[in-house]
Amino acid sequence: MTKVRLKGLSIYQRRGKWYVYYRANRHALVQGFDGTREELDKHLASPAILKLYSEIADRPKNKGFGTLGGLFEFYKTKERWKKLAPRTKADYQKVIDWLEERNRLKTPVIVIRPADIAMTRDKAAQDKFPKFSNETLALLSAAFSTGVEYGYAGLKTNSVLGIRRLHKNSKAANRRWTIEEWNRVWSVTPDHLKMVLGLARWTGARGQDIAVLRWDHLERQGETYTFLEYIAKKNQAECVVEIPASLNALLQSETRLTLTICKNSKGRPYPSENAMRKVWQEFKASAEFKEACPSGQDLTLHGLRVTYASELREKDFTDEEIARAIGDKSTAMGKHYGRGADARKFARKVREAMDR
């Protein structure tokens, strides 16, 4: 029998069984083979294995050093990736999966130009949706920036810089709640959602933080809750909020049967931020909500964060102070969230001048 020698294989034995992988792309050729090495060699020479070897060897080296796939793997080993929120990681992984489907992960990063990035952005919007193209740019920018920082595969420039985003959020998205809307919604909010809305309204916290805030994040003096201290999941910012009377009353009325402050209708912690948001969306779709607040179908939990920041702006807090109060490291976000209050303040100034 002619001996067949297959190249580029990684062969090893574990717990008496043999495993064989094609080294270039780590695709499995044999898993858990029971027998001697001689029997394994005969198995590797079988027509079925030779056919599989041919198919595997022709597959792209998605994660080879210097490729786009390799850059993503390198990026995932760094703190910048590890500090991302789970939701962001999931969004980025969807982009990576899409790029793999389009056979783009084997592209050498050194040949990727800004024009290539722009075409990839356009294709992402076409294949998926406009916001997906933004996520594609965000992932590529973060990965290339990391590659440049560490000199990965000779990268010297971030090809994503200067490439504009296609999707722009509506200015009305996550808008500020009016006082009347808040009062109407609050009057019909079920008990298991009141803590979620209360924390959003009176602390300006993000949904991803609200879902996991714990009782030990609260400081207490006697029977009164005084401060809430936590680290924001999105940017690792230290957040410290003095508890207002309204929130203290809500906290006092809540039972401490779970580690997390918020719990669902079954009295259990929300398994995720998405699960918490789903409950909010179901409440918005209810007849009680629509009857109580007919204008509220575009209200969002994040809009309560905007409301909190806007009220700070009306009380003459600076962009830096607002950003610090809501756990944002960028003063631009303080300005962004306070833009509605600025517009009203300016309009009031104009009217007062005209009335003189």
C-alpha positions as CSV (number, residue, x, y, z in Angstrom):
1,M,0.0,0.0,0.0
2,T,1.3,3.4,-1.0
3,K,1.9,5.6,2.0
4,V,0.2,9.0,1.8
5,R,1.9,11.9,3.5
6,L,-0.4,14.9,4.2
7,K,1.4,18.2,4.9
8,G,0.6,20.9,7.5
9,L,-1.1,18.7,10.1
10,S,-1.1,19.1,13.8
11,I,-1.4,15.6,15.3
12,Y,-1.6,14.8,19.0
13,Q,-3.0,12.3,21.4
14,R,-5.1,13.1,24.5
15,R,-6.5,10.5,26.9
16,G,-5.7,7.7,24.5
17,K,-7.5,9.3,21.5
18,W,-6.0,11.0,18.4
19,Y,-6.8,14.5,17.2
20,V,-5.7,15.9,13.8
21,Y,-6.0,19.5,12.7
22,Y,-4.9,21.4,9.6
23,R,-2.4,23.8,11.1
24,A,-3.0,26.8,8.8
25,N,-6.6,27.4,9.7
26,R,-7.2,25.0,12.7
27,H,-10.0,23.1,11.0
28,A,-10.5,19.6,12.4
29,L,-9.6,16.6,10.2
30,V,-9.9,13.8,12.9
31,Q,-11.3,14.1,16.4
32,G,-11.3,11.3,19.0
33,F,-9.8,8.5,16.9
34,D,-9.3,5.4,19.0
35,G,-6.4,3.2,17.9
36,T,-2.6,3.0,17.4
37,R,-0.6,5.6,15.5
38,E,-0.2,3.0,12.6
39,E,-4.0,2.7,12.5
40,L,-4.4,6.5,12.5
41,D,-2.0,6.7,9.5
42,K,-4.1,4.2,7.7
43,H,-7.2,6.2,8.5
44,L,-5.6,9.4,7.2
45,A,-5.0,7.6,3.9
46,S,-8.7,6.7,3.5
47,P,-10.6,8.3,0.6
48,A,-13.0,10.1,2.9
49,I,-10.2,11.7,4.9
50,L,-8.3,12.6,1.7
51,K,-11.4,14.3,0.4
52,L,-11.9,16.2,3.6
53,Y,-8.3,17.2,3.7
54,S,-8.6,18.7,0.2
55,E,-11.6,20.7,1.2
56,I,-10.0,22.0,4.5
57,A,-6.7,22.9,2.8
58,D,-8.6,25.1,0.3
59,R,-10.4,27.1,3.0
60,P,-9.2,30.6,3.7
61,K,-6.7,31.2,6.5
62,N,-9.2,33.5,8.3
63,K,-7.0,34.0,11.4
64,G,-3.6,33.9,9.9
65,F,-1.1,36.6,11.1
66,G,-1.4,39.8,9.1
67,T,-4.9,39.1,7.9
68,L,-8.1,41.0,8.9
69,G,-9.2,37.9,10.8
70,G,-5.8,37.8,12.6
71,L,-6.2,41.5,13.5
72,F,-9.6,40.8,15.1
73,E,-8.1,37.9,17.1
74,F,-5.2,40.2,18.2
75,Y,-7.7,42.9,19.2
76,K,-9.6,40.4,21.3
77,T,-6.5,39.8,23.5
78,K,-6.2,43.4,24.5
79,E,-7.9,45.3,27.4
80,R,-9.7,47.5,24.9
81,W,-11.8,44.6,23.9
82,K,-12.1,43.0,27.3
83,K,-13.6,46.2,28.8
84,L,-16.4,46.4,26.2
85,A,-19.9,45.7,27.4
86,P,-21.3,42.3,26.6
87,R,-23.9,43.9,24.3
88,T,-21.2,45.7,22.3
89,K,-19.1,42.5,22.0
90,A,-22.1,40.7,20.7
91,D,-22.7,43.5,18.1
92,Y,-19.1,43.4,17.0
93,Q,-19.1,39.6,16.7
94,K,-22.1,39.9,14.3
95,V,-20.0,42.2,12.1
96,I,-17.1,39.7,12.2
97,D,-19.4,36.9,11.2
98,W,-20.8,39.0,8.4
99,L,-17.3,39.7,7.1
100,E,-16.4,36.0,7.3
101,E,-19.5,35.2,5.2
102,R,-18.2,37.6,2.6
103,N,-14.8,36.0,2.7
104,R,-13.0,39.2,3.9
105,L,-11.2,37.9,6.9
106,K,-8.3,36.5,4.9
107,T,-7.5,40.0,3.4
108,P,-4.0,41.2,4.4
109,V,-4.5,44.3,6.6
110,I,-1.5,46.1,5.1
111,V,-3.4,46.4,1.7
112,I,-6.7,47.7,3.1
113,R,-7.2,51.3,2.1
114,P,-9.8,53.9,3.2
115,A,-11.6,53.3,-0.1
116,D,-11.9,49.6,0.8
117,I,-13.4,50.6,4.2
118,A,-15.9,52.9,2.5
119,M,-17.0,50.2,0.2
120,T,-17.3,47.7,3.1
121,R,-19.4,50.3,5.0
122,D,-21.8,50.7,2.0
123,K,-22.1,47.0,1.6
124,A,-22.9,46.6,5.3
125,A,-25.8,49.1,4.9
126,Q,-27.0,47.4,1.8
127,D,-26.8,43.8,3.1
128,K,-28.1,44.6,6.6
129,F,-29.3,48.0,7.6
130,P,-27.7,51.5,8.0
131,K,-27.0,51.2,11.7
132,F,-25.1,48.0,11.0
133,S,-22.7,49.9,8.8
134,N,-21.9,52.2,11.8
135,E,-21.2,49.1,13.9
136,T,-18.9,47.8,11.2
137,L,-16.9,51.1,11.1
138,A,-16.7,51.1,14.9
139,L,-15.3,47.6,15.1
140,L,-12.8,48.2,12.2
141,S,-11.7,51.5,13.7
142,A,-11.1,50.0,17.1
143,A,-9.3,47.0,15.7
144,F,-7.1,49.1,13.4
145,S,-6.3,51.6,16.1
146,T,-5.2,48.7,18.4
147,G,-3.1,47.3,15.5
148,V,-1.4,50.6,14.9
149,E,-0.7,51.1,18.6
150,Y,1.1,47.8,18.9
151,G,2.6,47.7,15.4
152,Y,0.6,44.6,14.4
153,A,1.8,43.3,11.0
154,G,3.5,46.6,10.2
155,L,0.3,48.7,10.5
156,K,1.1,52.4,10.6
157,T,-2.2,54.1,9.9
158,N,-5.8,53.5,10.8
159,S,-7.6,53.3,7.4
160,V,-11.0,54.0,9.0
161,L,-10.1,57.5,10.1
162,G,-12.0,60.1,8.0
163,I,-14.6,57.6,6.8
164,R,-18.0,59.1,7.6
165,R,-20.9,57.2,9.1
166,L,-24.0,56.6,7.0
167,H,-26.5,56.3,9.8
168,K,-27.4,59.3,11.9
169,N,-29.7,59.0,14.9
170,S,-32.8,61.0,14.9
171,K,-32.7,64.1,17.0
172,A,-36.0,63.0,18.5
173,A,-34.6,59.6,19.5
174,N,-34.3,59.1,23.2
175,R,-36.0,62.5,23.7
176,R,-36.6,64.2,27.0
177,W,-39.8,63.2,28.9
178,T,-42.2,66.0,29.8
179,I,-43.3,66.3,33.5
180,E,-46.8,65.3,32.5
181,E,-45.6,62.3,30.6
182,W,-43.6,61.1,33.5
183,N,-46.5,61.6,36.0
184,R,-49.0,59.8,33.7
185,V,-46.6,56.8,33.0
186,W,-45.6,56.5,36.6
187,S,-49.2,56.3,37.8
188,V,-49.7,53.1,35.8
189,T,-46.3,51.6,36.0
190,P,-46.4,48.0,37.5
191,D,-44.4,47.4,40.7
192,H,-41.7,45.3,39.0
193,L,-40.9,48.2,36.7
194,K,-41.0,51.1,39.1
195,M,-37.5,50.6,40.4
196,V,-36.2,50.5,36.8
197,L,-37.9,53.8,35.9
198,G,-37.0,55.3,39.2
199,L,-33.3,54.6,38.9
200,A,-33.3,56.0,35.4
201,R,-35.3,59.1,36.3
202,W,-33.5,60.0,39.5
203,T,-29.9,58.9,38.9
204,G,-29.5,59.2,35.1
205,A,-28.0,55.7,35.0
206,R,-27.8,53.7,31.7
207,G,-30.0,50.6,31.2
208,Q,-27.1,48.3,31.2
209,D,-26.1,49.5,34.7
210,I,-29.7,49.6,36.1
211,A,-30.2,45.9,35.3
212,V,-27.2,44.9,37.4
213,L,-27.1,47.5,40.2
214,R,-26.9,45.7,43.6
215,W,-28.0,46.6,47.1
216,D,-24.4,46.8,48.2
217,H,-23.9,49.7,45.7
218,L,-26.0,51.7,48.1
219,E,-24.7,53.5,51.2
220,R,-27.0,53.8,54.2
221,Q,-27.3,55.9,57.3
222,G,-29.8,54.4,59.7
223,E,-32.9,53.8,57.6
224,T,-32.0,56.3,54.9
225,Y,-30.3,55.5,51.7
226,T,-27.7,58.3,51.1
227,F,-25.5,57.5,48.1
228,L,-25.3,55.1,45.1
229,E,-21.8,54.2,44.0
230,Y,-21.0,52.0,41.0
231,I,-18.7,51.6,38.0
232,A,-20.3,52.1,34.7
233,K,-20.1,49.1,32.4
234,K,-19.8,51.1,29.2
235,N,-16.7,53.1,30.0
236,Q,-15.6,52.1,33.6
237,A,-16.4,55.6,34.9
238,E,-16.9,55.9,38.6
239,C,-20.5,57.0,39.3
240,V,-21.6,58.6,42.6
241,V,-25.1,59.8,43.1
242,E,-26.7,61.2,46.2
243,I,-30.1,59.6,46.7
244,P,-33.0,62.1,46.4
245,A,-36.0,61.7,48.6
246,S,-38.3,60.3,45.9
247,L,-35.8,57.5,45.2
248,N,-35.2,56.8,48.9
249,A,-38.9,56.3,49.4
250,L,-39.0,53.9,46.5
251,L,-36.0,52.0,47.9
252,Q,-37.5,51.8,51.3
253,S,-40.7,50.2,49.9
254,E,-38.7,47.5,48.1
255,T,-37.9,44.1,49.6
256,R,-34.3,43.0,49.6
257,L,-34.8,39.4,48.6
258,T,-32.4,39.5,45.6
259,L,-28.8,40.7,45.2
260,T,-29.8,43.1,42.5
261,I,-32.1,46.1,43.2
262,C,-34.4,45.5,40.3
263,K,-36.3,42.3,39.8
264,N,-38.9,41.0,37.4
265,S,-42.6,40.2,38.0
266,K,-41.5,36.8,39.4
267,G,-39.3,38.5,42.0
268,R,-36.1,37.4,40.3
269,P,-33.2,39.4,38.9
270,Y,-33.5,40.4,35.3
271,P,-31.2,37.9,33.4
272,S,-30.0,40.7,31.1
273,E,-30.5,44.3,30.1
274,N,-32.3,43.0,27.0
275,A,-34.8,41.1,29.2
276,M,-35.4,44.2,31.2
277,R,-36.0,46.3,28.1
278,K,-38.3,43.7,26.7
279,V,-40.5,44.1,29.9
280,W,-40.5,47.9,29.3
281,Q,-41.5,47.4,25.7
282,E,-44.3,45.1,26.7
283,F,-45.5,47.7,29.2
284,K,-45.5,50.4,26.5
285,A,-47.6,48.2,24.2
286,S,-50.2,47.7,26.9
287,A,-53.6,49.3,26.9
288,E,-53.0,50.9,30.3
289,F,-49.9,52.7,29.0
290,K,-51.5,53.9,25.8
291,E,-54.6,55.2,27.7
292,A,-52.5,56.9,30.4
293,C,-50.0,58.5,28.0
294,P,-51.2,58.6,24.3
295,S,-48.1,60.7,23.3
296,G,-45.7,58.3,24.9
297,Q,-45.1,55.6,22.3
298,D,-41.7,57.1,21.4
299,L,-40.6,57.4,25.1
300,T,-37.5,55.4,26.0
301,L,-35.6,54.4,29.2
302,H,-32.6,56.2,27.8
303,G,-34.8,59.3,27.4
304,L,-35.0,59.4,31.2
305,R,-31.2,59.8,31.3
306,V,-31.6,62.7,28.8
307,T,-34.3,64.2,31.1
308,Y,-31.9,64.0,34.1
309,A,-29.1,65.7,32.2
310,S,-31.4,68.3,30.7
311,E,-32.6,69.3,34.2
312,L,-29.0,69.7,35.3
313,R,-28.4,72.0,32.3
314,E,-31.4,74.1,33.3
315,K,-29.8,74.4,36.8
316,D,-26.7,75.9,35.1
317,F,-24.4,72.8,35.4
318,T,-21.5,72.9,32.9
319,D,-20.9,70.2,30.3
320,E,-18.1,68.8,32.3
321,E,-20.3,68.6,35.5
322,I,-23.2,67.0,33.6
323,A,-20.9,64.4,32.1
324,R,-19.5,63.6,35.5
325,A,-23.0,63.4,37.0
326,I,-24.2,60.8,34.5
327,G,-21.0,58.8,34.3
328,D,-19.7,60.0,30.9
329,K,-16.0,60.6,30.4
330,S,-16.6,62.9,27.4
331,T,-17.9,66.5,28.0
332,A,-19.3,66.3,24.5
333,M,-21.9,63.9,25.9
334,G,-22.8,66.4,28.6
335,K,-23.4,68.9,25.9
336,H,-25.3,66.4,23.7
337,Y,-27.7,65.4,26.5
338,G,-28.3,69.0,27.6
339,R,-29.0,70.3,24.1
340,G,-32.8,70.5,24.5
341,A,-32.5,72.6,27.7
342,D,-30.0,74.9,25.9
343,A,-32.5,75.4,23.1
344,R,-35.3,76.3,25.4
345,K,-33.1,78.6,27.5
346,F,-32.0,80.5,24.3
347,A,-35.6,80.7,23.1
348,R,-36.7,82.2,26.4
349,K,-33.8,84.7,26.2
350,V,-35.0,85.8,22.7
351,R,-38.6,86.2,23.8
352,E,-37.6,88.2,26.9
353,A,-35.5,90.5,24.6
354,M,-38.4,90.9,22.1
355,D,-40.8,91.7,24.9
356,R,-38.8,94.6,26.3
